Amino acid sequence: MRFNFDLQKVLPMMEHAKATKPAAIVNDLFDARLLKPGCSFGAAGYAKAEDVDTTKIPARLVLVNDAGVYLMCSTEPELLDAEGRCNVVYAKGYTAEEGGADGDDFAETIEVDAIERMVEGFKDARKQPGMPASMPTLLAVELTANLMEVIVA
């Protein structure tokens, strides 16, 4: 499954994620590396949100599949749109009206610095002789059962 996003719409989200405090998502409640000292998983096998040390969470975006497929920030404060709702960037063909991808709902994180390195690599490659100078316009996420691949083009 491949999800294509307009990179120009994603870039402001990346800047917001870098400039604000990360907020924990459900996945973080299962990651022992993110727990504050002295905290542990409860009897149910996961931590409480307040037990997560958000200073250990890098700037990131969250890829979500529910009512559509979209990228969002998980930050404090949230990134809001003009109507005061959580700002999201939908994948082409997967808006709230078009619906999400088949299968279960999910949330997966993508670190902002990884996307930035890909953008810089793209721009550096365009500096080679014979290559037209340009900026990438697409952020693509390819998902398989065992792998998530992120691409800029």
Wavefront OBJ file of the C-alpha trace (Angstrom):
o trace
v 0.000 0.000 0.000
v 1.401 3.406 -0.954
v 0.270 6.752 0.416
v 1.312 9.964 -1.361
v 1.393 13.328 0.415
v 1.994 16.851 -0.886
v 5.377 17.632 0.677
v 4.720 21.397 0.626
v 1.756 20.817 2.960
v 3.821 18.525 5.207
v 6.768 20.924 5.659
v 4.918 23.328 8.031
v 3.942 20.330 10.174
v 7.578 19.309 10.365
v 8.542 22.810 11.521
v 5.807 22.757 14.168
v 6.963 19.335 15.398
v 10.535 20.636 15.765
v 9.457 23.800 17.573
v 7.098 22.254 20.140
v 7.065 19.579 22.817
v 6.232 16.050 21.639
v 3.124 14.405 23.075
v 2.855 10.678 23.723
v 0.697 8.493 21.491
v -0.650 5.029 22.301
v 2.403 3.304 20.766
v 4.637 5.113 23.285
v 2.825 3.493 26.202
v 4.378 0.152 25.177
v 7.976 1.404 24.771
v 10.057 0.827 27.912
v 12.812 3.122 26.573
v 10.460 6.099 26.925
v 9.495 5.566 30.559
v 10.470 8.069 33.230
v 12.901 6.748 35.868
v 11.084 4.624 38.436
v 8.050 4.032 36.207
v 7.031 0.668 34.819
v 4.303 -1.019 32.862
v 1.062 -1.660 34.698
v -0.663 -5.015 35.092
v -2.260 -4.582 31.655
v 1.199 -4.447 30.032
v 1.479 -0.764 29.209
v 2.374 2.509 30.922
v 0.227 5.503 31.750
v 0.679 8.552 29.505
v 2.051 10.567 32.433
v 4.794 7.939 32.893
v 6.225 8.625 29.428
v 9.269 10.928 29.363
v 8.410 13.054 26.333
v 11.922 14.542 26.292
v 13.025 11.162 24.888
v 10.623 11.460 21.938
v 12.154 13.007 18.804
v 10.274 15.468 16.605
v 7.983 13.307 14.517
v 4.865 13.054 12.444
v 2.227 10.391 12.911
v 0.819 8.439 9.968
v -2.785 7.554 10.833
v -5.351 5.300 9.187
v -8.902 5.743 10.426
v -11.311 8.183 8.759
v -8.908 8.635 5.864
v -5.130 8.290 5.833
v -3.270 11.334 7.026
v -0.187 12.780 8.674
v -0.470 14.803 11.852
v 1.705 16.186 14.620
v 1.582 14.756 18.112
v 2.681 17.846 20.008
v 1.833 20.163 22.866
v 0.367 22.510 21.831
v -1.411 20.809 18.955
v -1.135 22.199 15.449
v -4.619 23.505 14.653
v -6.219 24.538 11.380
v -8.186 27.768 10.825
v -11.336 26.180 12.312
v -9.513 25.115 15.486
v -9.359 21.426 14.576
v -6.254 19.261 14.579
v -4.394 20.070 11.364
v -3.819 17.020 9.162
v -2.501 16.400 5.650
v -4.432 13.679 3.833
v -2.848 11.205 1.467
v -4.009 11.619 -2.125
v -7.116 9.463 -2.585
v -7.608 8.876 1.161
v -9.434 11.946 2.509
v -12.042 11.638 5.256
v -14.719 11.514 2.542
v -12.837 8.886 0.525
v -12.113 6.736 3.573
v -9.110 5.010 5.027
v -7.106 2.080 3.759
v -8.490 -1.430 4.101
v -7.673 -3.239 7.314
v -7.246 -2.119 10.879
v -6.781 1.449 12.037
v -3.168 2.288 12.873
v -0.759 5.020 13.907
v 2.933 4.864 12.966
v 5.556 7.514 13.592
v 8.019 9.068 11.146
v 10.898 11.092 12.576
v 11.191 14.586 11.152
v 14.991 14.448 10.915
v 14.734 11.382 8.655
v 12.480 13.280 6.249
v 14.810 16.289 6.357
v 17.815 14.097 5.501
v 15.930 12.678 2.510
v 14.996 16.168 1.300
v 18.639 17.290 1.605
v 19.801 14.149 -0.206
v 17.340 14.854 -3.003
v 18.568 18.440 -3.340
v 22.231 17.318 -3.257
v 21.580 14.766 -6.011
v 20.087 17.527 -8.149
v 23.381 19.435 -7.937
v 25.098 16.795 -10.064
v 26.016 17.785 -13.638
v 23.127 17.302 -16.029
v 20.480 17.157 -13.310
v 17.811 19.868 -13.181
v 17.724 21.785 -9.896
v 14.454 21.199 -8.104
v 12.853 20.593 -4.759
v 11.002 17.390 -3.962
v 7.222 17.747 -4.035
v 6.116 14.328 -2.819
v 6.387 12.445 0.455
v 5.409 8.821 -0.127
v 4.952 6.115 2.477
v 4.989 2.523 1.287
v 3.601 -0.023 3.743
v 3.831 -3.779 3.643
v 3.024 -6.286 6.384
v 6.572 -5.958 7.783
v 8.026 -2.720 6.470
v 7.397 1.005 6.229
v 9.439 2.844 3.599
v 9.427 6.646 3.362
v 10.406 8.321 0.081
v 10.754 11.908 -1.117
v 10.546 12.658 -4.814
l 1 2 3 4 5 6 7 8 9 10 11 12 13 14 15 16 17 18 19 20 21 22 23 24 25 26 27 28 29 30 31 32 33 34 35 36 37 38 39 40 41 42 43 44 45 46 47 48 49 50 51 52 53 54 55 56 57 58 59 60 61 62 63 64 65 66 67 68 69 70 71 72 73 74 75 76 77 78 79 80 81 82 83 84 85 86 87 88 89 90 91 92 93 94 95 96 97 98 99 100 101 102 103 104 105 106 107 108 109 110 111 112 113 114 115 116 117 118 119 120 121 122 123 124 125 126 127 128 129 130 131 132 133 134 135 136 137 138 139 140 141 142 143 144 145 146 147 148 149 150 151 152 153
